Structure formats: structure tokens, C-alpha cells
């Protein structure tokens, strides 16, 4: 579990990508990397996802690539087969935890309540994706959890944008935030990678003052 904590603690933003092709994935990831992003999460929401993960890892070896929307054991096995750096799920089951452990694949499971965190701790986890963050109480809930769940850290995702990301990053139990606000649909459709690079760079500069050491 320490591997996940170390990976996330080096980040400010973990961009969440939904990609339609290998070429699109590489172009977006390159723009993000050029802006200063150290990792991306490519979700398994499209048929292109697995091939896109492989393409990005080959094209940008220094970029950490996570697989998101890992919902089943079959998903976990598939992403392990393309050598992702870690897997991310919106939830947590004992089957997913056991599969990740058997595959020796670092795993960031999702939680939205204190009970789910306790269940995850029983399975050996101390870092979680907090999802869907804004719908489940946002920074206020994470702040409330910090005392009774000391030592547990989160990467909140869901409803996070440039205006509220700092509220999360200022919390001691938040390592980084996940989101896709810098990937505007019109910029992606127009293949305007310069715009994506610049908006991401601006976000990182703005959020640097909130990121806790």
C-alpha cells in the first residue's frame, strides 16, 4: 500500500481520461506531461482503453499510467496484462482486493463512507479514492473523517474542478485530486493539445499553494 501513497503524494492532479483511440490517448497524455503532470488515469469506459494504456506507456515511459473503472476481477486481470502502474476502482470488494494482491498490482479502491473505509482498512488499505467526492459531502466530509480515521489518505474524484480543487488539497488527509476539468470537450474534439497543455499548466500553478507537504 505504501507504493500507492508514494505515487499519489508526488502528484497534485491525477487527470482522469476517457479516450476513443490510441492516438488520442497519446496526444492528450503528452500535452498533460508537457504541462507538468506526472500521472494519468485512463478509464476502462471505451473499447480503446487497454490499447491506449499500452500506447501511452510506450510513448511516454516517464509518465505513470493508472487504469480506472476497474470494476471486476476480469478488469483487474486485463489491466495487469498491459502493465499498468496501478489500478483504480470506484468501489471495493474482497474479490478485487484479493485479485490485486495475487497479481501484485498496486490498487486504489473507491469509498464514500466511513464504514467503507473501515472495511478497506480490514483488507489492508490505507489510501482510497473518495468517490463521488462532491456528491458525498466534499471537503467537509473528508475533514470530518480526518480525526477518527487518522493515517488514512484520499484522492478525491468526482465533481472536482479548478475552483474547488484547492479546498480538497488543503486537507491533511488528501494526497492529490482526480478530475478532467482541464480536458474540455471542444479542445479534445479540435485536437487543440496546446490549449490543454496551457490550461493544465495554469491549474498546476494555481493549486501549488494549496498542496500540503
N, C-alpha and C positions, 0 to 999 in steps of 0.2 A: 504493500500500500504506500510505502514511502516514496516509491518511484512516481506515482501519480501526484503526490503532494509536491515533490520537487519540480516536476514538469509544469504544473499549474502555477506554482509560486513564481516561476520565471516570466509568466505572462501577465498582461493587463487585460487583453481581449482575446477570446477564443472565437474567431468568426465561424459561424455555422453556415455551411454551403449546401444548397440543393442544386445539383448540376445535371445538365442534359447531355453532355458529351465529354469525352476525354479532353478535347482541345479547349473547351470552355473551362473545365476544371483547372487545367494547367495555366491558362491565361489569368483567371481570377486569382489563383494561388500565387502566381508570380507577382501580380500587382500588389497583393497583400504583403508578401515577403519583402518586396522593394520598399514598402511603406514602414517596415519595421516589425511586422507580425512574425511571431516565432512558431505558431502552430495553427492548423485549421482543422475543423471537424467536417468531414464530408458525410452527409447523412445517406442512409440506405432508403431513400424515398423515390429513387428513379432507377430504371434498369441500367443506367450508365455508371452507377456508383462504384461498384467494385473495380471495373476497368479504370475509372477515373482515379481512384486511390492509387492504383499501381502506376499510372501515368505521372501523377504528381510526385510520388516518391522517387521515381526515376529522374524526372526533370529537375527537381529541387531537393537534392539529398539533405540539405541542412534544415529543411522545414519539417517539423514534427507533424505527422498526419494521423488524426484520430478518425475512427468510424463511428458515426452517430446513428441513432434509431436502431440500435441492436436490441431487438425485442424477443428473439427466440434463440435457442441453442443452435439451430441451423445458421442463424445470422452470425453468432459468435464464431462458429467454426469457419464460416465463409470469410470473415474479415481476418481471422488468424491466418488463413491461407494466402492472403495478399500482404502479410507482414505489416499490418498497421502498428503504430506505436502504442495506441491504447484504444479500448472500446468504450463507447458511451451509450447509456440507455436512459429512456425517460422514467424507468422504474427499476425494481429489483425483485428477483425471485431466487430461491435457493438453487434452482437448476442453472440459472445464468451464472451465479456466483461459483458453483461447483465446476461448470464448464470452463470459465475463465481461469480458475485455479489449475485445472487439469492441463490447460493449454499454455499455462504460464504467461497469460496475456493480461497486462495491466487493465483494470476495469474501473470506470467511473459510473456507478449506478445512480439512478434518479430517486429523489424522495421529495415529499411535500408536507410531511407532518413529523412531529416528534416521535410518534410511535414507529414510523417507518425508519427514522434514523436509528432508533434503538434496535430495531430488527436488523438493520445493516451492520451495526456495531457487533451484534452477536455473531454475524458472519465474517467478522474480521475487518470491516471497512471503517475508515475514519475520514474519508473525503467523499463528498457526494455532489452530484448535480442537483441543484434545487430548482424544481420544475413543476408546473409553470410559475415562475417567480412572482410576477406581478399579480396573477390571479389568486395566489396562495398567501398573500399578505406582504409580499415585497420586503424592503429593508426592515420594516417594523417587526416582522416575524423573525427574521434572521437575528436581529438584535436581541429579541426576547429569548431566543434559543441559546445565545452565547454563554450565559452563566450556567444553566443546568446541563448543557452539553459541551462542557469545556473540552478542548482538544479536538473537536470536530470542525472540519473546514468545508467550505462550499464553493461551487462555481454556479451561481445563479444564471438561469437562462429562461427566456420566455417573457416577452413584453419589455425587454430592456432596450434602451435607445441612448442616443448621445446626451439627452437631457437628464436622465435618471441614473445612468451607469455609475456616476461618481458617488451617489448615495449608497450604492452597494459596496464599492471599492473602499470606502472609508471605514467599513466594519472590520473588526479584527478577525472575524471568522470567515471572511471572503478572500479567496486567493486570486480570483480573476472573474470576469464576467463573460458569458457567451451571448452572441447576438449576430444579427445580419443587417443592422441598420445601415452600414456603410456600403452594402451591396444593393443599391437602388435598382429596381427592375428596369427602368429605362436605360440606365447606364450599362447594365448587363446586355440588354437586347441590342444596344447600339455598339457593343464591344468597345465601350469607352473605358478602357483599363486605366488611362491616365487619371480620369475623374475618380475612379475607385481608389487608386493609389493615393491621390491627394486628400480625399475625404477621410481615408483611414489614417493617414499621417496626422491630419488635424485632430482626429479623435484621440489618438495616442498622446499627442502633445497636451491636449486639454485634460486628459484623465491621469496623466503622470502625477499631478499634485495630490490626487486622491489615493493613489496606490500606497498601501501600507508596507513598510519594510519587513 
